[in-house]
Amino acid sequence: MEKRTDKKRIVLVPFPEQGHLTTMMQLGQALNLKGFSITVALGESNQVISPQRLPYFQFVIIPESVPMSLKKSGPAEFLKNLNKTSEASFKECIAQLLLQHDNDIACIIYDDLMYFSEEAAKELKLPGVRFSTVSATHQVCGCVLSKVNAEKFLVDIKDPEVRDKVVENLHPLRYKH
């Protein structure tokens, strides 16, 4: 029986902004040092990463049909359209990778803003891991602020008397405009 020397492959799906890419590439480098082969799925408009800087990674392009002019429509609308238009081409890309690598993909690790990857992973019966590139402080603030009464919070923050006061029941958070 022949011993297999191929490394297990992990597919990374970063969000196409510098802070997200850098963190995801650092994760990829750490996983590569642990013996995994790394494939990075990038959108065709993503010019932030230079594949020459990471020669031991495989890069695949996901065709995207979101015009960059949509970025001007706001982050929520851009994200919604990016995820909607990228899902089908991503599934196709992963299906091709599965064929090329004899179904040897360990998992798909995707930026939490690239949530189309989760559905593709489920459909192709691959483990999917959501990876958050934001700080722990950002996560905590998001949880805490979701509990704040939004109407009262927005009214209070406009009041000059309230600025720099501690948010009720949320010490040490302060109102700041």
Contact map, one row per residue, 1 for C-alpha under 8 A:
111000000000000000000000000000000000000000000000000000000000000000000000000000000000000000000000000000000000000000000000000000000000000000000000000000000000000000000000000000000
111100000000000000000000000000000000000000000000000000000000000000000000000000000000000000000000000000000000000000000000000000000000000000000000000000000000000000000000000000000
111110000000000000000000000000000000000000000000000000000000000000000000000000000000000000000000000000000000000000000000000000000000000000000000000000000000000000000000000000000
011111000000000000000000000000000000000000000000000000000000000000000000000000000000000000000000000000000000000000000000000000000000000000000000000000000000000000000000000000000
001111100000000000000000000000000000000000000000000000000000000000000000000000000000000000000000000000000000000000000000000000000000000000000000000000000000000000000000000000000
000111110000000000000000000000000000000000000000000000000000000000000000000000000000000000000000000000000000000000000000000000000000000000000000000000000000000000000000000000000
000011111000000000000000000000000011100000000000000000000000000000000000000000000000000000000000000000000000000000000000000000000000000000000000000000000000000000000000000000000
000001111100000000000000000000000011100000000000000000000000000000000000000000000000000000000000000000011100000000000000000000000000000000000000000000000000000000000000000000000
000000111110000000000000000000000001111000000000000000000000000000000000000000000000000000000000000000011110000000000000000000000000000000000000000000000000000000000000000000000
000000011111000000000000000000000001111000000000000000000000000000000000000000000000000000000000000000001111100000000000000000000000000000000000000000000000000000000000000000000
000000001111100000000000000000000000011110000000000000000000000000000000000000000000000000000000000000001011100000000000000000000000000000000000000000000000000000000000000000000
000000000111110000000001000100000000011110000000000000000000000000000000000000000000000000000000000000000001110000000000000000000000000000000000000000000000000000000000000000000
000000000011111000000000000000000000000111000000000000000000000000000000000000000000000000000000000000000001111001001000000000000000000000000000000000000000000000000000000000000
000000000001111100011001000000000000000111000000000000000000000000000000000000000000000000000000000000000000011001000000000000000000000000000000000000000000000000000000000000000
000000000000111110011000000000000000000000000000000000000000000000000000000000000000000000000000000000000000001011000000000000000000000000000000000000000000000000000000000000000
000000000000011111011000000000000000000001100101000000000000000000000000000000000000000000000000000000000000000000000000000000000000000000000000000000000000000000000000000000000
000000000000001111111000000000000000000000000001000000000000000000000000000000000000000000000000000000000000000000000000000000000000000000000000000000000000000000000000000000000
000000000000000111111100000000000000000000000001000000000000000000000000000000000000000000000000000000000000000000000000000000000000000000000000000000000000000000000000000000000
000000000000000011111110000000000000000000000000000000000000000000000000000000000000000000000000000000000000000000000000000000000000100000000000000000000000000000000000000000000
000000000000011111111111000000000000000000000000000000000000000000000000000000000000000000000000000000000000001000000000000000000000100000000000000000000000000000000000000000000
000000000000011111111111100000000000000000000000100000000000000000000000000000000000000000000000000000000000000000000000000000000000000000000000000000000000000000000000000000000
000000000000000001111111110000000000000000000000000000000000000000000000000000000000000000000000000000000000000000000000000000000000000000000000000000000000000000000000000000000
000000000000000000111111111000000000000000000000000000000000000000000000000000000000000000000000000000000000000000000000000000000000100000000000000000000000000000000000000000000
000000000001010000011111111100000000000000000000000000000000000000000000000000000000000000000000000000000000001000000000000000000000100000000000000000000000000000000000000000000
000000000000000000001111111110000000000000000000000000000000000000000000000000000000000000000000000000000000000000000000000000000000000000000000000000000000000000000000000000000
000000000000000000000111111111000000000000000000000000000000000000000000000000000000000000000000000000000000000000000000000000000000000000000000000000000000000000000000000000000
000000000000000000000011111111100000000000000000000000000000000000000000000000000000000000000000000000000000000000000000000000000000000000000000000000000000000000000000000000000
000000000001000000000001111111110000010000000000000000000000000000000000000000000000000000000000000000000000000000000000000000000000000000000000000000000000000000000000000000000
000000000000000000000000111111111000000000000000000000000000000000000000000000000000000000000000000000000000000000000000000000000000000000000000000000000000000000000000000000000
000000000000000000000000011111111100000000000000000000000000000000000000000000000000000000000000000000000000000000000000000000000000000000000000000000000000000000000000000000000
000000000000000000000000001111111111110000000000000000000000000000000000000000000000000000000000000000000000000000000000000000000000000000000000000000000000000000000000000000000
000000000000000000000000000111111111110000000000000000000000000000000000000000000000000000000000000000000000000000000000000000000000000000000000000000000000000000000000000000000
000000000000000000000000000011111111000000000000000000000000000000000000000000000000000000000000000000000000000000000000000000000000000000000000000000000000000000000000000000000
000000000000000000000000000001111111000000000000000000000000000000000000000000000000000000000000000000000000000000000000000000000000000000000000000000000000000000000000000000000
000000110000000000000000000000111111100000000000000000000000000000000000000000000000000000000000000000000000000000000000000000000000000000000000000000000000000000000000000000000
000000111100000000000000000000111111110000000000000000000000000000000000000000000000000000000000000000000000000000000000000000000000000000000000000000000000000000000000000000000
000000111100000000000000000000110011111000000000000000001000000000000000000000000000000000000000000000000000000000000000000000000000000000000000000000000000000000000000000000000
000000001111000000000000000100110001111100000000000000011100000000000000000000000000000000000000000000000000000000000000000000000000000000000000000000000000000000000000000000000
000000001111000000000000000000000000111110000000000000001111000000000000000000000000000000000000000000000000000000000000000000000000000000000000000000000000000000000000000000000
000000000011110000000000000000000000011111000000000000001111000000000000000000000000000000000000000000000000000000000000000000000000000000000000000000000000000000000000000000000
000000000011110000000000000000000000001111100000000000000011110000000000000000000000000000000000000000000000000000000000000000000000000000000000000000000000000000000000000000000
000000000000110100000000000000000000000111110100000000000011110000000000000000000000000000000000000000000000000000000000000000000000000000000000000000000000000000000000000000000
000000000000000100000000000000000000000011111100000000000000111100000000000000000000000000000000000000000000000000000000000000000000000000000000000000000000000000000000000000000
000000000000000000000000000000000000000001111110000000000000111100000000000000000000000000000000000000000000000000000000000000000000000000000000000000000000000000000000000000000
000000000000000000000000000000000000000000111110000000000000000100000000000000000000000000000000000000000000000000000000000000000000000000000000000000000000000000000000000000000
000000000000000100000000000000000000000001111111100000000000000000000000000000000000000000000000000000000000000000000000000000000000000000000000000000000000000000000000000000000
000000000000000000000000000000000000000000011111110000000000000000000000000000000000000000000000000000000000000000000000000000000000000000000000000000000000000000000000000000000
000000000000000111000000000000000000000000000111110000000000000000000000000000000000000000000000000000000000000000000000000000000000000000000000000000000000000000000000000000000
000000000000000000001000000000000000000000000111111000000000000000000000000000000000000000000000000000000000000000000000000000000000000000000000000000000000000000000000000000000
000000000000000000000000000000000000000000000011111111000000000000000000000000000000000000000000000000000000000000000000000000000000000000000000000000000000000000000000000000000
000000000000000000000000000000000000000000000000111111101010000000000000000000000000000000000000000000000000000000000000000000000000000000000000000000000000000000000000000000000
000000000000000000000000000000000000000000000000011111100000000000000000000000000000000000000000000000000000000000000000000000000000000000000000000000000000000000000000000000000
000000000000000000000000000000000000000000000000011111100000000000000000000000000000000000000000000000000000000000000000000000000000000000000000000000000000000000000000000000000
000000000000000000000000000000000000000000000000011111111000000000000000000000000000000000000000000000000000000000000000000000000000000000000000000000000000000000000000000000000
000000000000000000000000000000000000000000000000001111111100000000000000000000000000000000000000000000000000000000000000000000000000000000000000000000000000000000000000000000000
000000000000000000000000000000000000010000000000000001111100000000000000000000000000000000000000000000000000000000000000000000000000000000000000000000000000000000000000000000000
000000000000000000000000000000000000111100000000001001111110000000000000000000000000000000000000000000000000000000000000000000000000000000000000000000000000000000000000000000000
000000000000000000000000000000000000011100000000000000111111000000000000000000000000000000000000000000000000000000000000000000000000000000000000000000000000000000000000000000000
000000000000000000000000000000000000001111000000001000001111100000000000000000000000000000000000000000000000000000000000000000000000000000000000000000000000000000000000000000000
000000000000000000000000000000000000001111000000000000000111110000000000000000000000000000001000000000000000000000000000000000000000000000000000000000000000000000000000000000000
000000000000000000000000000000000000000011110000000000000011111000000000000000000000000000000000000000000000000000000000000000000000000000000000000000000000000000000000000000000
000000000000000000000000000000000000000011110000000000000001111100000000000000000000010011001000000000000000000000000000000000000000000000000000000000000000000000000000000000000
000000000000000000000000000000000000000000110000000000000000111110000000000000000000010010000000000000000000000000000000000000000000000000000000000000000000000000000000000000000
000000000000000000000000000000000000000000111000000000000000011111000000000000000100110010000000000000000000000000000000000000000000000000000000000000000000000000000000000000000
000000000000000000000000000000000000000000000000000000000000001111100000000000000100110000000000000000000000000000000000000000000000000000000000000000000000000000000000000000000
000000000000000000000000000000000000000000000000000000000000000111110100000001001100100000000000000000000000000000000000000000000000000000000000000000000000000000000000000000000
000000000000000000000000000000000000000000000000000000000000000011111110000000000000000000000000000000000000000000000000000000000000000000000000000000000000000000000000000000000
000000000000000000000000000000000000000000000000000000000000000001111111000000000000000000000000000000000000000000000000000000000000000000000000000000000000000000000000000000000
000000000000000000000000000000000000000000000000000000000000000000111111100000000000000000000000000000000000000000000000000000000000000000000000000000000000000000000000000000000
000000000000000000000000000000000000000000000000000000000000000001111111110011000000000000000000000000000000000000000000000000000000000000000000000000000000000000000000000000000
000000000000000000000000000000000000000000000000000000000000000000111111111011000000000000000000000000000000000000000000000000000000000000000000000000000000000000000000000000000
000000000000000000000000000000000000000000000000000000000000000000011111111000000000000000000000000000000000000000000000000000000000000000000000000000000000000000000000000000000
000000000000000000000000000000000000000000000000000000000000000000001111111011000000000000000000000000000000000000000000000000000000000000000000000000000000000000000000000000000
000000000000000000000000000000000000000000000000000000000000000000000111111111000000000000000000000000000000000000000000000000000000000000000000000000000000000000000000000000000
000000000000000000000000000000000000000000000000000000000000000000000011111111100000000000000000000000000000000000000000000000000000000000000000000000000000000000000000000000000
000000000000000000000000000000000000000000000000000000000000000000000000011111110000000000000000000000000000000000000000000000000000000000000000000000000000000000000000000000000
000000000000000000000000000000000000000000000000000000000000000000000110111111111000000000000000000000000000000000000000000000000000000000000000000000000000000000000000000000000
000000000000000000000000000000000000000000000000000000000000000001000110111111111100000000000000000000000000000000000000000000000000000000000000000000000000000000000000000000000
000000000000000000000000000000000000000000000000000000000000000000000000001111111110000000000000000000000000000010000000000000000000000000000000000000000000000000000000000000000
000000000000000000000000000000000000000000000000000000000000000000000000000111111111000000000000000000000000000000000000000000000000000000000000000000000000000000000000000000000
000000000000000000000000000000000000000000000000000000000000000001000000000011111111100000000000000000000000000000000000000000000000000000000000000000000000000000000000000000000
000000000000000000000000000000000000000000000000000000000000000111000000000001111111110000000000000000000000000000000000000000000000000000000000000000000000000000000000000000000
000000000000000000000000000000000000000000000000000000000000000000000000000000111111111000000000000000000000000001110000000000000000000000000000000000000000000000000000000000000
000000000000000000000000000000000000000000000000000000000000000000000000000000011111111000000000000000000000000000010000000000000000000000000000000000000000000000000000000000000
000000000000000000000000000000000000000000000000000000000000000111000000000000001111111110000000000000000000000000000000000000000000000000000000000000000000000000000000000000000
000000000000000000000000000000000000000000000000000000000000011110000000000000000111111111000000000000000000000000010000000000000000000000000000000000000000000000000000000000000
000000000000000000000000000000000000000000000000000000000000000000000000000000000011111111100000000000000000000000011011000000000000000000000000000000000000000000000000000000000
000000000000000000000000000000000000000000000000000000000000000000000000000000000000111111110000000000000000000000000000000000000000000000000000000000000000000000000000000000000
000000000000000000000000000000000000000000000000000000000000011100000000000000000000111111111000000000000000000000000000000000000000000000000000000000000000000000000000000000000
000000000000000000000000000000000000000000000000000000000000010000000000000000000000011111111100000000000000000000001001000000000000000000000000000000000000000000000000000000000
000000000000000000000000000000000000000000000000000000000000000000000000000000000000001111111110000000000000000000000001100100000000000000000000000000000000000000000000000000000
000000000000000000000000000000000000000000000000000000000000000000000000000000000000000111111111000000000000000000000000000000000000000000000000000000000000000000000000000000000
000000000000000000000000000000000000000000000000000000000001010000000000000000000000000011111111100000000000000000000000000000000000000000000000000000000000000000000000000000000
000000000000000000000000000000000000000000000000000000000000000000000000000000000000000001111111110000000000000000000000000000000000000000000000000000000000000000000000000000000
000000000000000000000000000000000000000000000000000000000000000000000000000000000000000000111111111000000000000000000000000100000000000000000000000000000000000000000000000000000
000000000000000000000000000000000000000000000000000000000000000000000000000000000000000000011111111100000000000000000000000000000000000000000000000000000000000000000000000000000
000000000000000000000000000000000000000000000000000000000000000000000000000000000000000000001111111110100000000000000000000000000000000000000000000000000000000000000000000000000
000000000000000000000000000000000000000000000000000000000000000000000000000000000000000000000111111111111000000000000000000000000000000000000000000000000000000000000000000000000
000000000000000000000000000000000000000000000000000000000000000000000000000000000000000000000011111111100000000000000000000000000000000000000000000000000000000000000000000000000
000000000000000000000000000000000000000000000000000000000000000000000000000000000000000000000001111111100000000000000000000000000000000000000000000000000000000000000000000000000
000000000000000000000000000000000000000000000000000000000000000000000000000000000000000000000000111111111000000000000000000000000000000000000000000000000000000000000000000000000
000000000000000000000000000000000000000000000000000000000000000000000000000000000000000000000000011111110000000000000000000000000000000000000000000000000000000000000000000000000
000000000000000000000000000000000000000000000000000000000000000000000000000000000000000000000000111111111000000000000000000000000000000000000000000000000000000000000000000000000
000000011000000000000000000000000000000000000000000000000000000000000000000000000000000000000000010011111100000000000000000000000000000000000000000000000000000000000000000000000
000000011110000000000000000000000000000000000000000000000000000000000000000000000000000000000000010010111111000000000000000001000000000000000000000000000000000000000000000000000
000000011100000000000000000000000000000000000000000000000000000000000000000000000000000000000000000000011111000000000000000001100000000000000000000000000000000000000000000000000
000000001110000000000000000000000000000000000000000000000000000000000000000000000000000000000000000000001111100000000000000001111000000000000000000000000000000000000000000000000
000000000111100000000000000000000000000000000000000000000000000000000000000000000000000000000000000000001111110000001000100001111000000000000000000000000000000000000000000000000
000000000111100000000000000000000000000000000000000000000000000000000000000000000000000000000000000000000011111000000000000000011110000000000000000000000000000000000000000000000
000000000001110000000000000000000000000000000000000000000000000000000000000000000000000000000000000000000001111101101100000000011110000000000000000000000000000000000000000000000
000000000000111000010001000000000000000000000000000000000000000000000000000000000000000000000000000000000000111111100000000000000111100000000000000000000000000000000000000000000
000000000000000000000000000000000000000000000000000000000000000000000000000000000000000000000000000000000000011111100000000000000111100000000000000000000000000000000000000000000
000000000000001000000000000000000000000000000000000000000000000000000000000000100000000000000000000000000000001111100000000000000000000000000000000000000000000000000000000000000
000000000000111000000000000000000000000000000000000000000000000000000000000000000010000000000000000000000000011111111000000000000000000000000000000000000000000000000000000000000
000000000000000000000000000000000000000000000000000000000000000000000000000000000010000000000000000000000000011111111110000000000000000000000000000000000000000000000000000000000
000000000000000000000000000000000000000000000000000000000000000000000000000000000011011000000000000000000000000001111111000000000000000000000000000000000000000000000000000000000
000000000000100000000000000000000000000000000000000000000000000000000000000000000000001001000000000000000001010001111111100000010000000000000000000000000000000000000000000000000
000000000000000000000000000000000000000000000000000000000000000000000000000000000000000000000000000000000000010000111111110000011100000000000000000000000000000000000000000000000
000000000000000000000000000000000000000000000000000000000000000000000000000000000000001000000000000000000000000000111111111000000000000000000000000000000000000000000000000000000
000000000000000000000000000000000000000000000000000000000000000000000000000000000000001001100000000000000000000000011111111100000000000000000000000000000000000000000000000000000
000000000000000000000000000000000000000000000000000000000000000000000000000000000000000000100000000000000001000000001111111111110000000000000000000000000000000000000000000000000
000000000000000000000000000000000000000000000000000000000000000000000000000000000000000000000000000000000000000000000111111111110000000000000000000000000000000000000000000000000
000000000000000000000000000000000000000000000000000000000000000000000000000000000000000000000000000000000000000000000011111111000000000000000000000000000000000000000000000000000
000000000000000000000000000000000000000000000000000000000000000000000000000000000000000000100010000000000000000000000001111111000000000000000000000000000000000000000000000000000
000000000000000000000000000000000000000000000000000000000000000000000000000000000000000000000000000000000000000000000000111111100000000000000000000000000000000000000000000000000
000000000000000000000000000000000000000000000000000000000000000000000000000000000000000000000000000000001111000000000000111111110000000000000000000000000000000000000000000000000
000000000000000000000000000000000000000000000000000000000000000000000000000000000000000000000000000000000111000000000000110011111000000000000000000000000000000000000000000000000
000000000000000000000000000000000000000000000000000000000000000000000000000000000000000000000000000000000011110000001100110001111100000000000000000000000000000000000000000000000
000000000000000000000000000000000000000000000000000000000000000000000000000000000000000000000000000000000011110000000100000000111110000000000000000000000000000000000000000000000
000000000000000000000000000000000000000000000000000000000000000000000000000000000000000000000000000000000000111100000100000000011111000000000000000000000000000000000000000000000
000000000000000000000000000000000000000000000000000000000000000000000000000000000000000000000000000000000000111100000000000000001111100000000000000000000000000000000000000000000
000000000000000000000000000000000000000000000000000000000000000000000000000000000000000000000000000000000000001100000000000000000111110000000000000000000000000000000000000000000
000000000000000000110011000000000000000000000000000000000000000000000000000000000000000000000000000000000000001100000000000000000011111000000000000000000000000000000000000000000
000000000000000000000000000000000000000000000000000000000000000000000000000000000000000000000000000000000000000000000000000000000001111101100000000000000000000000000000000000000
000000000000000000000000000000000000000000000000000000000000000000000000000000000000000000000000000000000000000000000000000000000000111111100000000000000000000000000000000000000
000000000000000000000000000000000000000000000000000000000000000000000000000000000000000000000000000000000000000000000000000000000000011111110000000000000000000000000000000000000
000000000000000000000000000000000000000000000000000000000000000000000000000000000000000000000000000000000000000000000000000000000000001111111000000000000000000000000000000000000
000000000000000000000000000000000000000000000000000000000000000000000000000000000000000000000000000000000000000000000000000000000000011111111100000000000000000000000000000000000
000000000000000000000000000000000000000000000000000000000000000000000000000000000000000000000000000000000000000000000000000000000000011111111110000000000000000000000000000000000
000000000000000000000000000000000000000000000000000000000000000000000000000000000000000000000000000000000000000000000000000000000000000111111111000000000000000000000000000000000
000000000000000000000000000000000000000000000000000000000000000000000000000000000000000000000000000000000000000000000000000000000000000011111111100000000000000000000000000000000
000000000000000000000000000000000000000000000000000000000000000000000000000000000000000000000000000000000000000000000000000000000000000001111111110000000000000000000000000000000
000000000000000000000000000000000000000000000000000000000000000000000000000000000000000000000000000000000000000000000000000000000000000000111111111000000000000000000000000000000
000000000000000000000000000000000000000000000000000000000000000000000000000000000000000000000000000000000000000000000000000000000000000000011111111100000000000000000000010000000
000000000000000000000000000000000000000000000000000000000000000000000000000000000000000000000000000000000000000000000000000000000000000000001111111100000000000000000000000000000
000000000000000000000000000000000000000000000000000000000000000000000000000000000000000000000000000000000000000000000000000000000000000000000111111111000000000000000000000000000
000000000000000000000000000000000000000000000000000000000000000000000000000000000000000000000000000000000000000000000000000000000000000000000011111110000000000000000000000000000
000000000000000000000000000000000000000000000000000000000000000000000000000000000000000000000000000000000000000000000000000000000000000000000001111111001000000000000000000000000
000000000000000000000000000000000000000000000000000000000000000000000000000000000000000000000000000000000000000000000000000000000000000000000000011111111000000000000000000000000
000000000000000000000000000000000000000000000000000000000000000000000000000000000000000000000000000000000000000000000000000000000000000000000000010111111100000000000000000000000
000000000000000000000000000000000000000000000000000000000000000000000000000000000000000000000000000000000000000000000000000000000000000000000000000011111110000000000000000000000
000000000000000000000000000000000000000000000000000000000000000000000000000000000000000000000000000000000000000000000000000000000000000000000000000011111111000000000000000000000
000000000000000000000000000000000000000000000000000000000000000000000000000000000000000000000000000000000000000000000000000000000000000000000000000111111111100000000000000000000
000000000000000000000000000000000000000000000000000000000000000000000000000000000000000000000000000000000000000000000000000000000000000000000000000001111111110000000000000000000
000000000000000000000000000000000000000000000000000000000000000000000000000000000000000000000000000000000000000000000000000000000000000000000000000000111111111000000000000000000
000000000000000000000000000000000000000000000000000000000000000000000000000000000000000000000000000000000000000000000000000000000000000000000000000000011111111001100000000000100
000000000000000000000000000000000000000000000000000000000000000000000000000000000000000000000000000000000000000000000000000000000000000000000000000000001111111101100000000000111
000000000000000000000000000000000000000000000000000000000000000000000000000000000000000000000000000000000000000000000000000000000000000000000000000000000111111101100000000000001
000000000000000000000000000000000000000000000000000000000000000000000000000000000000000000000000000000000000000000000000000000000000000000000000000000000011111111100000000000000
000000000000000000000000000000000000000000000000000000000000000000000000000000000000000000000000000000000000000000000000000000000000000000000000000000000000111111100000000000000
000000000000000000000000000000000000000000000000000000000000000000000000000000000000000000000000000000000000000000000000000000000000000000000000000000000000001111100000000000000
000000000000000000000000000000000000000000000000000000000000000000000000000000000000000000000000000000000000000000000000000000000000000000000000000000000001111111111000000000100
000000000000000000000000000000000000000000000000000000000000000000000000000000000000000000000000000000000000000000000000000000000000000000000000000000000001111111111000000001111
000000000000000000000000000000000000000000000000000000000000000000000000000000000000000000000000000000000000000000000000000000000000000000000000000000000000000001111100000001110
000000000000000000000000000000000000000000000000000000000000000000000000000000000000000000000000000000000000000000000000000000000000000000000000000000000000000001111110000001100
000000000000000000000000000000000000000000000000000000000000000000000000000000000000000000000000000000000000000000000000000000000000000000000000000000000000000000011111011111100
000000000000000000000000000000000000000000000000000000000000000000000000000000000000000000000000000000000000000000000000000000000000000000000000000000000000000000001111111111100
000000000000000000000000000000000000000000000000000000000000000000000000000000000000000000000000000000000000000000000000000000000000000000000000000000000000000000000111111000000
000000000000000000000000000000000000000000000000000000000000000000000000000000000000000000000000000000000000000000000000000000000000000000000000000000000000000000000011111000000
000000000000000000000000000000000000000000000000000000000000000000000000000000000000000000000000000000000000000000000000000000000000000000000001000000000000000000000111111110000
000000000000000000000000000000000000000000000000000000000000000000000000000000000000000000000000000000000000000000000000000000000000000000000000000000000000000000000111111111000
000000000000000000000000000000000000000000000000000000000000000000000000000000000000000000000000000000000000000000000000000000000000000000000000000000000000000000000110011111000
000000000000000000000000000000000000000000000000000000000000000000000000000000000000000000000000000000000000000000000000000000000000000000000000000000000000000000000110011111100
000000000000000000000000000000000000000000000000000000000000000000000000000000000000000000000000000000000000000000000000000000000000000000000000000000000000000000111110001111110
000000000000000000000000000000000000000000000000000000000000000000000000000000000000000000000000000000000000000000000000000000000000000000000000000000000001100001111110000011111
000000000000000000000000000000000000000000000000000000000000000000000000000000000000000000000000000000000000000000000000000000000000000000000000000000000000100000110000000001111
000000000000000000000000000000000000000000000000000000000000000000000000000000000000000000000000000000000000000000000000000000000000000000000000000000000000110000100000000000111
